[in-house]
Amino acid sequence: MNTLIDHIKTNQEQIHNWLTSMEGANELPIYSSVDIRDSGFKMSVVDTNIFPAGFNNLCEHGLDDAVTFMREAIQRRVSGCRNILIIAEEHTRNTWYLENIRILQNIAEKAGFNVKIATFLTIQPDFCEKTRFVELETATGQPVRLHCFKKILDDYEAGREKFCLIILNNDLTTGIPDILKSARVPIYPSIAAGWHSRLKSHHFAHTEDVMADFARLIDVDPWLLSCQFRVIENSDVNDQAERQKLADATADLLKSIQTKYDEHGITEKPYVVLKSDSGTYGMGVMSIESPDDILNLNRKKRNALSVGKSSQSITRYLLQEGVPTIYNVADQVSEVVIYQIENKLVGGFYRMHGSKGQRDNLNSKGMTFQTICPHSSKYGDCVAHPDINIFDVYRILARIAGISAHREIIQLEAAS
């Protein structure tokens, strides 16, 4: 890592110019969050979310920056826009999600926009017949008002509501509702990029291409900054023959990782992470150290791997090179998450888990968060990242993830 940092320091101007040219006038994701794992011998983006739901975990000065960046992002998309609609997930019982959406609304309001939050409420369809909105309490005791999207859209069509842009904070796992397709308002992120069609493997294929260019620029092995992966389609983990296919692919990937370990003198044992090729919330994720781990999955683990968010069946899997994390915060295994608006840093946090190991998925029940203030430790309840040089590398990785997500969205929109 010291050699890598030296290469980056030596080429700072070229890196800045390269990133700027890659971002250019492109319409980068309006917002994103990027999970980064750092093993000490390599670091890599392991997940990129274009519907981030953790704004409540950012520090105050980062949220202040977010106001400026959000204003610029919205005006760039719809000049003169004043009225914004945020479409939220239906997690009305998840009070921390409600706090996230309240903070997002607050950012947009401080940026100078009139903002309402709506949700589809398909879980409670009779709600829209009885009232126009519900006022709920977030995890911090703050009120947040959720409107019925159907009523909002009806009022918009009748001229009683005015919206010039919709910000989507719903990942559309179950598909695009017809009512959203009929909304004649610009929507960001694109409805084509929901988890009904988005694939992690496509994102990482784009990331691999961009990272190869970056690695050539600074003359390092791109493997030091990325993960190898394999994709298994039309697979049923409850079927023994299908598990054998997964096991064979795992063996092939482990062999490939071991080759890179040998090349770089790494003595640790490689492992892979088996996860759904689409979806969020850490569902359908498992660390695997041997092909036998897949062949010997018990019923409970097979069930956990076969069903994702909103009870969607998982039949397509991503086998991703595992990157152990070296970080411990408050005696808990931790990993870094970066938040950005149009690739501009608005903060980040450590995702921590007291009952997980360095090779485990930390995005699971029992996780906690610690806000990162990368350039100072003076901001309230934040912690400073221990090495600003390393954090600057994370920023580069996050920006590359944003560039890759932009390419991914263009491809998804072309296919829709």
C-alpha positions as CSV (number, residue, x, y, z in Angstrom):
1,M,0.0,0.0,0.0
2,N,2.9,2.4,0.7
3,T,4.1,1.8,-2.9
4,L,0.6,2.4,-4.2
5,I,0.3,5.7,-2.3
6,D,3.7,6.8,-3.5
7,H,2.6,6.2,-7.1
8,I,-0.6,8.2,-6.5
9,K,1.3,11.1,-4.9
10,T,3.7,11.2,-7.7
11,N,0.9,11.4,-10.3
12,Q,-1.5,13.7,-8.5
13,E,-1.9,16.2,-11.3
14,Q,-2.4,13.5,-13.9
15,I,-4.9,11.7,-11.7
16,H,-6.8,15.0,-11.2
17,N,-6.9,15.7,-14.9
18,W,-7.9,12.1,-15.7
19,L,-10.8,12.0,-13.2
20,T,-12.0,15.4,-14.4
21,S,-11.9,14.3,-18.0
22,M,-13.8,11.1,-17.2
23,E,-16.4,12.9,-15.2
24,G,-16.5,15.9,-17.6
25,A,-19.9,17.1,-18.5
26,N,-21.5,13.7,-17.9
27,E,-24.6,13.5,-15.8
28,L,-23.1,11.5,-13.0
29,P,-25.5,9.8,-10.5
30,I,-27.3,12.4,-8.5
31,Y,-26.1,10.6,-5.4
32,S,-24.4,7.4,-4.5
33,S,-22.8,5.4,-1.6
34,V,-19.8,3.3,-2.0
35,D,-18.6,0.4,0.2
36,I,-14.9,0.0,0.3
37,R,-12.9,-2.8,1.9
38,D,-9.2,-2.4,2.7
39,S,-7.1,-5.5,3.6
40,G,-3.8,-3.7,4.0
41,F,-2.5,-5.4,0.9
42,K,-5.3,-4.3,-1.5
43,M,-8.4,-2.2,-1.4
44,S,-11.5,-2.3,-3.5
45,V,-15.1,-1.1,-4.0
46,V,-17.3,-4.1,-3.1
47,D,-20.7,-2.4,-3.6
48,T,-22.1,0.8,-5.1
49,N,-25.6,1.9,-4.2
50,I,-27.3,4.6,-6.4
51,F,-30.3,4.8,-4.0
52,P,-28.4,5.4,-0.7
53,A,-30.3,5.3,2.6
54,G,-27.8,6.4,5.2
55,F,-27.7,10.2,5.0
56,N,-28.5,10.2,8.8
57,N,-25.0,8.8,9.4
58,L,-23.2,11.8,7.9
59,C,-21.5,14.5,9.9
60,E,-22.8,18.1,10.0
61,H,-20.1,19.7,7.8
62,G,-20.6,17.0,5.2
63,L,-24.4,17.7,5.2
64,D,-23.6,21.4,4.8
65,D,-21.6,20.5,1.7
66,A,-24.4,18.3,0.5
67,V,-26.7,21.4,0.4
68,T,-24.5,23.2,-2.1
69,F,-23.9,20.1,-4.2
70,M,-27.6,19.1,-4.3
71,R,-28.5,22.7,-5.4
72,E,-26.0,22.4,-8.3
73,A,-27.1,18.9,-9.2
74,I,-30.8,19.8,-9.4
75,Q,-30.3,23.1,-11.3
76,R,-28.0,21.3,-13.8
77,R,-30.8,18.8,-14.5
78,V,-33.8,21.2,-14.5
79,S,-32.8,24.9,-14.6
80,G,-35.1,27.1,-12.5
81,C,-36.6,24.1,-10.7
82,R,-38.3,25.0,-7.3
83,N,-40.6,22.1,-6.4
84,I,-39.1,18.6,-5.7
85,L,-40.8,15.3,-4.9
86,I,-38.8,12.6,-3.1
87,I,-40.1,9.0,-3.6
88,A,-39.2,6.9,-0.6
89,E,-39.1,3.2,0.2
90,E,-42.1,1.7,2.0
91,H,-40.1,1.2,5.2
92,T,-42.6,3.0,7.3
93,R,-41.7,0.9,10.3
94,N,-37.9,1.4,9.9
95,T,-37.4,4.6,11.9
96,W,-33.8,5.0,10.9
97,Y,-34.8,4.9,7.2
98,L,-37.3,7.5,8.0
99,E,-34.6,9.6,9.6
100,N,-32.5,9.2,6.4
101,I,-35.4,10.4,4.2
102,R,-36.0,13.3,6.6
103,I,-32.3,14.4,6.3
104,L,-32.5,14.1,2.5
105,Q,-35.6,16.3,2.5
106,N,-33.8,18.8,4.8
107,I,-30.8,18.9,2.4
108,A,-33.0,19.8,-0.6
109,E,-35.0,22.3,1.4
110,K,-31.8,24.1,2.6
111,A,-30.7,24.1,-1.0
112,G,-33.7,26.3,-1.7
113,F,-36.4,23.9,-2.9
114,N,-39.9,23.1,-1.8
115,V,-39.9,19.4,-1.0
116,K,-42.5,16.7,-0.4
117,I,-42.0,13.0,0.3
118,A,-44.2,10.4,-1.2
119,T,-44.3,6.6,-1.3
120,F,-46.3,4.0,-3.2
121,L,-47.9,2.5,-0.1
122,T,-48.7,-0.8,-1.9
123,I,-48.3,-2.5,1.4
124,Q,-51.3,-0.5,2.7
125,P,-53.4,0.2,-0.4
126,D,-56.4,1.4,1.5
127,F,-54.3,4.2,3.0
128,C,-54.7,6.4,-0.1
129,E,-58.5,6.0,0.1
130,K,-58.7,7.4,3.6
131,T,-56.2,10.3,3.8
132,R,-53.5,12.1,1.8
133,F,-50.5,11.6,4.0
134,V,-49.3,10.1,7.3
135,E,-47.0,11.8,9.8
136,L,-44.5,9.5,11.4
137,E,-41.7,9.8,13.9
138,T,-38.1,9.0,13.0
139,A,-35.5,7.3,15.2
140,T,-34.5,10.7,16.6
141,G,-38.0,11.7,17.5
142,Q,-38.4,14.1,14.5
143,P,-41.6,14.2,12.5
144,V,-41.6,13.2,8.8
145,R,-44.7,13.4,6.5
146,L,-45.2,10.8,3.8
147,H,-47.8,11.5,1.1
148,C,-49.6,9.0,-1.0
149,F,-47.9,9.1,-4.4
150,K,-51.2,8.3,-6.2
151,K,-52.9,11.4,-4.7
152,I,-49.8,13.5,-5.4
153,L,-49.7,12.4,-9.1
154,D,-53.5,13.0,-9.5
155,D,-53.1,16.5,-8.1
156,Y,-50.1,17.1,-10.4
157,E,-52.1,16.0,-13.4
158,A,-55.0,18.3,-12.4
159,G,-52.7,21.2,-11.9
160,R,-53.1,21.4,-8.2
161,E,-49.5,20.3,-7.5
162,K,-46.3,21.4,-9.3
163,F,-43.1,19.4,-9.4
164,C,-40.3,19.9,-11.8
165,L,-38.1,16.9,-10.6
166,I,-38.5,13.6,-8.8
167,I,-35.6,12.2,-6.6
168,L,-36.0,8.5,-6.3
169,N,-34.9,7.0,-3.0
170,N,-36.7,3.7,-3.8
171,D,-34.7,1.0,-5.5
172,L,-37.7,-0.5,-7.4
173,T,-36.7,-4.1,-6.5
174,T,-40.1,-5.4,-7.5
175,G,-40.3,-3.4,-10.8
176,I,-41.4,0.0,-12.0
177,P,-45.0,0.7,-11.0
178,D,-47.2,1.9,-13.9
179,I,-48.1,5.0,-11.9
180,L,-44.4,6.0,-11.9
181,K,-44.1,5.3,-15.6
182,S,-46.9,7.8,-16.2
183,A,-45.3,10.6,-14.2
184,R,-44.3,13.2,-16.8
185,V,-41.5,14.6,-14.6
186,P,-37.8,14.1,-14.9
187,I,-36.7,11.3,-12.4
188,Y,-33.3,10.8,-11.0
189,P,-31.7,8.2,-10.6
190,S,-33.3,6.7,-13.7
191,I,-36.1,4.3,-13.2
192,A,-34.3,2.0,-15.6
193,A,-31.5,1.6,-13.0
194,G,-33.7,0.0,-10.2
195,W,-32.9,-3.5,-9.0
196,H,-35.6,-4.9,-11.3
197,S,-33.0,-4.7,-14.0
198,R,-29.7,-3.6,-12.5
199,L,-26.9,-6.2,-12.0
200,K,-23.9,-5.8,-9.8
201,S,-21.8,-7.8,-12.3
202,H,-22.5,-5.2,-14.9
203,H,-21.4,-2.4,-12.6
204,F,-18.2,-4.2,-11.7
205,A,-17.5,-5.0,-15.4
206,H,-17.7,-1.2,-16.1
207,T,-15.6,-0.6,-12.9
208,E,-13.0,-3.1,-14.2
209,D,-12.6,-1.2,-17.5
210,V,-12.3,2.2,-15.8
211,M,-9.9,0.8,-13.2
212,A,-7.7,-0.7,-15.9
213,D,-7.3,2.8,-17.4
214,F,-6.5,4.3,-14.0
215,A,-4.0,1.6,-13.1
216,R,-2.1,2.2,-16.4
217,L,-2.0,5.9,-15.6
218,I,-0.2,5.3,-12.2
219,D,1.6,2.1,-13.3
220,V,0.2,-0.4,-10.8
221,D,-1.5,-3.8,-11.0
222,P,-5.3,-3.0,-11.3
223,W,-5.9,-6.0,-9.1
224,L,-4.6,-4.0,-6.1
225,L,-7.7,-1.7,-6.5
226,S,-10.4,-4.1,-7.6
227,C,-12.0,-7.5,-7.2
228,Q,-12.1,-10.5,-9.5
229,F,-15.6,-12.0,-9.9
230,R,-17.7,-14.6,-11.7
231,V,-21.4,-14.8,-12.5
232,I,-23.7,-17.8,-12.2
233,E,-27.1,-17.5,-14.0
234,N,-30.3,-19.5,-13.6
235,S,-29.1,-21.2,-10.4
236,D,-31.1,-22.8,-7.6
237,V,-29.1,-23.3,-4.4
238,N,-31.6,-25.9,-3.3
239,D,-30.7,-28.1,-6.2
240,Q,-27.6,-30.3,-5.7
241,A,-26.5,-30.1,-9.3
242,E,-26.8,-26.3,-9.3
243,R,-24.8,-26.1,-6.1
244,Q,-22.1,-28.1,-7.8
245,K,-21.9,-25.5,-10.6
246,L,-21.5,-22.8,-8.0
247,A,-18.8,-24.8,-6.2
248,D,-16.9,-25.3,-9.5
249,A,-17.1,-21.6,-10.2
250,T,-15.9,-20.9,-6.7
251,A,-12.9,-23.3,-7.1
252,D,-12.0,-21.5,-10.4
253,L,-12.2,-18.0,-8.8
254,L,-10.2,-19.1,-5.7
255,K,-7.5,-20.5,-7.9
256,S,-7.3,-17.2,-9.8
257,I,-7.1,-15.2,-6.6
258,Q,-4.4,-17.5,-5.3
259,T,-2.3,-16.8,-8.4
260,K,-2.5,-13.1,-7.6
261,Y,-1.6,-13.7,-4.0
262,D,1.4,-15.7,-5.0
263,E,2.4,-12.9,-7.5
264,H,2.3,-10.3,-4.7
265,G,3.7,-12.5,-1.9
266,I,0.5,-12.6,0.1
267,T,0.4,-15.5,2.5
268,E,-3.3,-15.2,3.6
269,K,-5.9,-17.7,2.5
270,P,-8.1,-16.4,-0.3
271,Y,-11.9,-16.5,0.0
272,V,-14.9,-15.4,-2.0
273,V,-18.2,-13.7,-1.2
274,L,-21.4,-15.3,-2.7
275,K,-24.1,-12.8,-3.1
276,S,-27.2,-12.0,-5.2
277,D,-26.3,-10.3,-8.4
278,S,-28.9,-7.7,-7.7
279,G,-30.5,-6.1,-4.6
280,T,-29.5,-4.4,-1.4
281,Y,-29.6,-4.6,2.4
282,G,-26.9,-7.3,2.6
283,M,-29.5,-10.0,1.9
284,G,-28.3,-13.2,0.1
285,V,-24.7,-12.7,1.1
286,M,-22.2,-15.3,2.4
287,S,-18.4,-15.6,2.8
288,I,-17.0,-18.8,1.3
289,E,-13.5,-20.2,1.9
290,S,-13.9,-23.6,0.1
291,P,-16.1,-25.0,-2.7
292,D,-17.2,-27.5,0.0
293,D,-18.8,-24.7,1.9
294,I,-21.4,-24.4,-1.0
295,L,-21.9,-28.1,-1.4
296,N,-22.6,-28.5,2.3
297,L,-25.0,-25.6,2.8
298,N,-27.7,-26.5,5.3
299,R,-31.4,-25.7,4.7
300,K,-31.2,-22.4,6.7
301,K,-28.3,-21.1,4.7
302,R,-29.8,-22.1,1.4
303,N,-33.0,-20.3,2.3
304,A,-31.1,-17.2,3.2
305,L,-29.3,-17.3,-0.1
306,S,-32.4,-17.9,-2.2
307,V,-34.7,-15.0,-1.1
308,G,-33.8,-11.3,-1.3
309,K,-35.5,-8.0,-0.5
310,S,-39.3,-8.0,-0.9
311,S,-39.3,-11.8,-1.0
312,Q,-37.8,-11.8,-4.5
313,S,-36.3,-15.1,-5.5
314,I,-32.6,-15.2,-6.1
315,T,-31.5,-17.2,-9.2
316,R,-28.5,-15.2,-10.4
317,Y,-25.4,-15.0,-8.2
318,L,-22.2,-13.0,-8.1
319,L,-19.1,-14.7,-6.8
320,Q,-16.8,-11.9,-5.7
321,E,-13.2,-12.0,-4.5
322,G,-13.3,-11.5,-0.8
323,V,-11.3,-8.5,0.7
324,P,-10.8,-8.8,4.5
325,T,-11.0,-5.5,6.4
326,I,-8.2,-4.3,8.6
327,Y,-10.3,-1.8,10.5
328,N,-11.6,-2.0,14.1
329,V,-13.5,0.9,15.6
330,A,-14.6,0.7,19.2
331,D,-13.4,-2.9,19.2
332,Q,-15.7,-3.8,16.3
333,V,-14.8,-5.0,12.9
334,S,-15.5,-2.1,10.5
335,E,-15.5,-1.1,6.8
336,V,-15.6,2.3,5.1
337,V,-18.7,3.7,3.3
338,I,-18.3,6.9,1.2
339,Y,-21.3,9.2,0.3
340,Q,-21.2,11.5,-2.7
341,I,-23.4,13.8,-4.7
342,E,-22.4,13.8,-8.3
343,N,-19.1,12.3,-7.3
344,K,-18.4,15.1,-4.8
345,L,-17.7,14.0,-1.2
346,V,-20.4,14.7,1.4
347,G,-19.0,12.4,4.1
348,G,-18.9,8.8,5.1
349,F,-19.0,6.4,8.0
350,Y,-17.7,3.2,9.3
351,R,-20.1,0.3,9.2
352,M,-19.3,-1.7,12.3
353,H,-20.4,-5.1,13.7
354,G,-19.5,-6.5,17.1
355,S,-20.2,-10.2,16.3
356,K,-18.6,-10.4,12.8
357,G,-15.1,-11.2,11.7
358,Q,-12.7,-9.5,9.2
359,R,-14.0,-11.7,6.3
360,D,-17.7,-11.4,7.1
361,N,-20.5,-9.4,5.5
362,L,-21.0,-6.4,7.9
363,N,-24.2,-5.2,6.2
364,S,-26.4,-7.4,8.4
365,K,-28.6,-7.2,11.5
366,G,-26.7,-5.8,14.5
367,M,-24.5,-3.4,12.5
368,T,-23.9,0.1,13.9
369,F,-22.3,3.2,12.4
370,Q,-19.6,5.7,13.3
371,T,-19.4,9.0,11.3
372,I,-16.1,9.7,9.6
373,C,-14.7,13.2,9.4
374,P,-11.7,12.6,7.1
375,H,-10.0,15.9,7.5
376,S,-10.7,16.8,11.1
377,S,-11.8,15.2,14.4
378,K,-13.4,18.4,15.8
379,Y,-16.9,17.9,14.4
380,G,-19.1,16.6,17.2
381,D,-19.5,12.8,17.5
382,C,-17.2,12.0,14.5
383,V,-13.9,10.1,14.3
384,A,-11.1,11.0,11.9
385,H,-9.8,8.4,9.5
386,P,-6.4,7.4,10.8
387,D,-4.6,8.0,7.5
388,I,-5.6,10.9,5.2
389,N,-3.5,9.5,2.4
390,I,-5.4,6.2,2.4
391,F,-8.7,8.1,2.6
392,D,-7.7,10.1,-0.5
393,V,-7.3,6.7,-2.3
394,Y,-10.8,5.8,-1.1
395,R,-12.1,9.0,-2.6
396,I,-10.5,8.1,-6.0
397,L,-12.1,4.6,-5.8
398,A,-15.5,6.2,-5.0
399,R,-15.3,8.6,-7.9
400,I,-14.3,5.7,-10.2
401,A,-17.4,3.8,-8.9
402,G,-19.5,6.9,-9.8
403,I,-18.1,7.0,-13.3
404,S,-18.8,3.3,-13.7
405,A,-22.4,3.7,-12.4
406,H,-22.9,6.5,-15.0
407,R,-21.9,4.1,-17.8
408,E,-24.1,1.4,-16.3
409,I,-27.1,3.7,-16.2
410,I,-26.6,4.7,-19.8
411,Q,-26.5,1.1,-20.8
412,L,-29.7,0.3,-18.8
413,E,-31.6,3.2,-20.3
414,A,-30.6,2.1,-23.8
415,A,-31.9,-1.4,-23.1
416,S,-35.2,-0.3,-21.5
